[in-house]
Amino acid sequence: MTGTTLDYHSDSISLRVVEALADETNTDAHELEPLYNAVDPEALDQLFQPDSTADISVEFEYDGLLVGVRSDGTVTVDGTVHDSR
């Protein structure tokens, strides 16, 4: 039996956002307020599918920080680029 293993660093934009927030705030990701307090992580993941060709960008505030996500996989926190595909 074969299965598919997800690479969460390339498959889940919501987890990359959490990692960027943890990096920006010098906080362990497990100690952050849940992302769903600011944005629906499942909806974010649905918008930013790895195989999508749509040109999308989303901005939202998380604990006083401006988070941006672009369809090329770029994640910014207060203007600092933290991740891209």
For each residue, the residues with C-beta under 8 A, 3 or more apart:
1:
2:
3:
4:
5:
6: 11 12
7: 10 11
8: 11 12 15
9: 12 15 16 19
10: 7 50 73 85
11: 6 7 8 50
12: 6 8 9 15 16 45
13: 16 17 44 45 47 48 69 73 75
14: 17 18 35 41 42 44 45
15: 8 9 12 18 19
16: 9 12 13 19 20 73 75 82 83
17: 13 14 20 21 35 41 44 67 69 75
18: 14 15 21 22 29 32 35
19: 9 15 16 22 23 29 82 83
20: 16 17 23 24 67 75 76 77 82 83
21: 17 18 24 25 27 29 32 35 62 63 65 67 77
22: 18 19 25 26 27 28 29 32
23: 19 20 26 77 82
24: 20 21 65 77 78 80 82
25: 21 22 32 63 65
26: 22 23
27: 21 22 31 32
28: 22 31 32
29: 18 19 21 22 32
30:
31: 27 28
32: 18 21 22 25 27 28 29 35
33: 37 38 62 63
34: 37
35: 14 17 18 21 32 38 39 41 62
36: 39 40 41
37: 33 34 62
38: 33 35 60 61 62 63 67
39: 35 36 43 44 58 60 62 67
40: 36 43 44
41: 14 17 35 36 44 45
42: 14 45 46
43: 39 40 46 47
44: 13 14 17 39 40 41 47 48 58 69
45: 12 13 14 41 42 48 49
46: 42 43 49
47: 13 43 44 56 58
48: 13 44 45 52 56 69 71 73
49: 45 46 52
50: 10 11 85
51:
52: 48 49 56 71
53:
54: 71
55: 71
56: 47 48 52 70 71
57: 68 69 70 71
58: 39 44 47 68 69
59: 66 67 68 69
60: 38 39 66 67
61: 38 64 65 66 67
62: 21 33 35 37 38 39 65 67
63: 21 25 33 38
64: 61
65: 21 24 25 61 62 77 78
66: 59 60 61 76 77 78 79
67: 17 20 21 38 39 59 60 61 62 75 76 77
68: 57 58 59 74 75 76 77
69: 13 17 44 48 57 58 59 74 75 76
70: 56 57 73 74
71: 48 52 54 55 56 57
72: 84 85
73: 10 13 16 48 70 83 84 85
74: 68 69 70 81 83 84
75: 13 16 17 20 67 68 69 81 82 83 84
76: 20 66 67 68 69 79 80 81 82
77: 20 21 23 24 65 66 67 68 80 82
78: 24 65 66
79: 66 76
80: 24 76 77
81: 74 75 76 84
82: 16 19 20 23 24 75 76 77
83: 16 19 20 73 74 75
84: 72 73 74 75 81
85: 10 50 72 73
